[in-house]
């Protein structure tokens, strides 16, 4: 069932607010009405060819027809993130994608802790100055 525009807006407002608190040190790689993508602020080698990219992908959200997808890349490399988001885990699909259908699924404390711990991980890996 498609989400109402009001529900989508409430979910994206919560995510956008949390994302903007991460900038700086994170950089907004792209932004539109229905999506935001954050990345690190240091050029790094990426992929098999080790091509230099302007920053390592960190997180994003994108509005879909029946949900808002929140992607959090540090979870791909670090399992310890699972311990700090017990309520968020109910929406986890795959390894790094949370599919949100209700604003109540976003616990502000959990989201803030997740992003903060992700920033620490990105600094350790050299993706942030």
Backbone torsions as a table, in degrees:
resi	resn	phi	psi	omega
1	UNK	NA	127.9	-179.0
2	UNK	-62.9	147.2	176.5
3	UNK	-78.6	150.1	175.7
4	UNK	-74.5	153.4	177.0
5	UNK	-56.3	-36.2	179.8
6	UNK	-65.0	-40.7	178.9
7	UNK	-66.8	-44.3	177.4
8	UNK	-58.0	-43.8	-178.3
9	UNK	-64.4	-41.5	-179.9
10	UNK	-63.5	-42.3	178.7
11	UNK	-66.1	-48.8	-177.2
12	UNK	-67.9	-32.1	176.8
13	UNK	-63.0	-41.8	178.3
14	UNK	-63.6	-46.4	-179.5
15	UNK	-65.8	-45.8	-178.4
16	UNK	-60.5	-42.9	178.8
17	UNK	-59.2	-45.5	179.2
18	UNK	-66.0	-40.4	179.4
19	UNK	-62.9	-44.9	-176.6
20	UNK	-65.7	-25.4	175.9
21	UNK	-70.0	-15.9	179.3
22	UNK	-90.6	-4.3	-178.7
23	UNK	-111.0	123.6	-17.6
24	UNK	-69.4	167.8	12.8
25	UNK	-83.1	-19.5	179.5
26	UNK	-68.6	158.6	180.0
27	UNK	-118.6	138.7	175.2
28	UNK	-77.8	112.2	-179.0
29	UNK	-78.2	-38.6	177.2
30	UNK	-156.8	152.9	-179.4
31	UNK	-151.9	135.6	174.7
32	UNK	-142.3	-175.6	179.0
33	UNK	-60.3	-35.7	-173.8
34	UNK	-112.3	11.0	-177.4
35	UNK	-161.9	150.1	171.4
36	UNK	-140.6	142.1	176.7
37	UNK	-130.4	128.9	176.1
38	UNK	-108.0	148.4	176.3
39	UNK	-143.2	167.8	177.0
40	UNK	-66.9	168.9	-175.8
41	UNK	-105.3	15.0	-177.8
42	UNK	-123.7	128.8	174.4
43	UNK	-61.4	134.6	-177.3
44	UNK	-139.3	153.8	173.5
45	UNK	-73.6	141.6	-176.8
46	UNK	-141.1	143.3	174.2
47	UNK	79.3	-177.0	-177.2
48	UNK	-60.8	-41.0	-177.0
49	UNK	-82.4	-5.5	-179.7
50	UNK	58.0	37.0	176.0
51	UNK	-64.5	137.6	179.7
52	UNK	-76.7	123.0	176.7
53	UNK	-109.7	153.7	-175.1
54	UNK	-65.0	-20.0	178.7
55	UNK	-177.0	152.9	-179.6
56	UNK	-81.3	133.0	177.1
57	UNK	-53.6	136.0	-179.2
58	UNK	-114.9	-60.2	179.7
59	UNK	-159.6	166.1	178.2
60	UNK	-162.0	166.8	166.2
61	UNK	-137.8	152.3	177.0
62	UNK	-143.7	135.8	179.7
63	UNK	-83.0	127.7	176.5
64	UNK	-114.9	176.4	-177.6
65	UNK	-60.0	-45.7	-173.6
66	UNK	-116.0	11.2	-179.9
67	UNK	-169.7	170.7	169.0
68	UNK	-114.6	121.9	-179.3
69	UNK	-93.9	126.5	177.9
70	UNK	-112.9	117.4	-178.9
71	UNK	-105.8	130.9	-178.4
72	UNK	-130.4	97.4	-170.3
73	UNK	-66.5	-34.0	179.7
74	UNK	-56.0	-26.3	178.1
75	UNK	-63.0	-24.9	-179.3
76	UNK	-63.4	-31.8	-175.6
77	UNK	-103.9	-15.4	-172.9
78	UNK	-134.5	110.6	-179.5
79	UNK	-71.9	-19.7	-176.7
80	UNK	-65.0	-14.2	176.8
81	UNK	-65.0	-26.7	-178.1
82	UNK	-62.0	-30.1	-177.6
83	UNK	-70.7	-25.6	-174.4
84	UNK	-95.5	-2.3	-178.9
85	UNK	-129.8	58.0	-175.9
86	UNK	-61.2	-36.7	179.6
87	UNK	-75.7	-37.2	178.1
88	UNK	-63.2	-30.1	-176.1
89	UNK	-58.8	-25.8	179.0
90	UNK	-63.6	-21.0	-178.2
91	UNK	-104.5	0.4	-177.8
92	UNK	-72.1	125.4	175.6
93	UNK	-123.7	118.6	-174.8
94	UNK	82.2	-150.5	-174.7
95	UNK	-97.5	-29.9	-173.4
96	UNK	-133.7	6.5	-173.6
97	UNK	-114.7	124.9	175.4
98	UNK	-105.6	126.8	178.6
99	UNK	-103.2	110.6	-173.7
100	UNK	-103.7	130.4	-179.6
101	UNK	-121.5	-13.0	-179.8
102	UNK	-137.5	141.1	177.7
103	UNK	-59.3	-30.2	-179.4
104	UNK	-66.1	-17.3	179.1
105	UNK	-71.2	-17.6	179.2
106	UNK	-94.5	111.9	174.7
107	UNK	-95.4	113.6	-173.9
108	UNK	-54.7	-41.3	179.8
109	UNK	-63.2	-42.8	-179.7
110	UNK	-65.8	-44.1	-180.0
111	UNK	-62.4	-44.9	179.0
112	UNK	-62.4	-43.4	179.1
113	UNK	-64.2	-40.5	179.3
114	UNK	-61.8	-49.0	-179.5
115	UNK	-65.2	-40.9	-179.9
116	UNK	-62.8	-45.5	179.4
117	UNK	-66.6	-33.5	176.3
118	UNK	-65.3	-39.4	177.7
119	UNK	-62.9	-42.1	177.5
120	UNK	-60.5	-44.3	179.3
121	UNK	-63.0	-41.9	-179.8
122	UNK	-65.3	-36.3	176.2
123	UNK	-64.8	-44.7	179.4
124	UNK	-60.1	-37.6	-178.9
125	UNK	-80.8	-7.0	178.0
126	UNK	86.6	15.9	179.7
127	UNK	-87.9	-7.3	178.0
128	UNK	-132.2	145.8	175.4
129	UNK	-84.4	NA	NA
